[in-house]
Amino acid sequence: MYFSRKILKEIEKHLKSRQIIVLTGMRRSGKTTAFRMIYEKINSENKVFLDLENPLDQKIFEEKDYNNIWANLRPYGITPQKKSYVFIDEIQDKPEITKTIKYLYDHYPVKFFLTGSSSFYLKNLFPESLAGRKFIFELYPLDFEEFLMFKRRKKEFKAEFKDKEKAGNSVVCERFKKLYDEYLDYGGFPQVVLEESALLKKSNLSDIFKSYFEKDVRGLADFKNISAFRDLILLLLGRAGAKLDVSKLAKEVGVSRETVYSYLSFLEATYFIKLVQPYSRNVDREVSGARKVYICDNGFISQFSRSSEGSLLENAVWQNIRRRGEIKYYQKRSGPEIDFIVDGKIALEVKQKGSDYDYAKLAALAKSLKIKEYYVVSRKFAEGKGIIPAVEV
């Protein structure tokens, strides 16, 4: 059984366009399943779904004359005489295919749907000649709303933070408490969410991590010291929500600062981490400030590190607001901090149990930055103005 993802509605808006649709994101986040659902919705017999991890599907595109590829697709019932829909999964397994795609796109009525698990690789894979020919979508592990869909539990989520504040109440918090606890501990990878056994959830997380390391790290990167790269990942898992000190990380891992920067760049481009910049009304100060790190999925943090409940909560909130726009954080030199600032307009502070004091402190800091909308996100239900239960975010 397939469960729908929110991104599908955005993709479906472009089904009738000429442009290539590219879906990228962290490995095992559900890209193939999402495209399978799109594939089933297309009302045409002139369509095919190919997996480039399969050598036989790779062979279809191994032609010097690209026009001959249609002969290889004929056994699948595909003809170039009318509009065709070609889905290609894991395109990074055959880099040269983009030249083929460009040629077929320019000369035939074909609509391509492509998946790949690395923006790092895709940026190099797609030549500039494909500019204007593609729409790129990014798919992440499940947010809490999708998590509940996969659990077959109904809950209305308000779009605006001001409405989330009004919707929050103790009954709803209690009803979804155990599910939110599960989300914090095991994250949002679809196959992990659908598994009932805690033991098998942990086994799946280990398998996903191994797959990322073997296929993305060893397959795409050219790092000489793989063990140092692994050690850096483990350090970062224990630092979710923390500011990074690159010099300290380099010393702990035993490599240069430049090497750490290259590792971080790769991890971010393969969707394993996200580095969040500090917020400032002065752009130059933003660029020079230390960045905070967040991890693609809470399951990795709880499974492979000894992080605090606060770190798990902050990381989960980030996962649920990341699609809302540009996320930054703010911290004065003297100490006061705002965990998240969304598009420079909304300030959010994350607490295990929010209070009027937390809200008043956030309000004063937000107003000093001329931010008019601000809320405390609380894991436990708390009465008070401006406090939003985490289950509503």
Helices and strands as residue ranges (DSSP letters): H 7-12, E 20-25, H 31-41, E 47-51, H 55-59, G 66-68, H 69-73, G 74-76, E 84-89, G 91-93, H 97-107, E 110-116, H 119-125, G 128-130, E 134-139, H 144-150, H 161-167, H 170-186, H 190-194, H 198-211, I 212-217, H 218-220, H 226-237, H 246-253, H 257-269, E 273-276, H 283-288, E 292-295, H 298-304, H 309-321, G 322-324, E 327-331, E 337-342, E 346-351, H 356-368, E 373-378, E 387-389, G 390-392
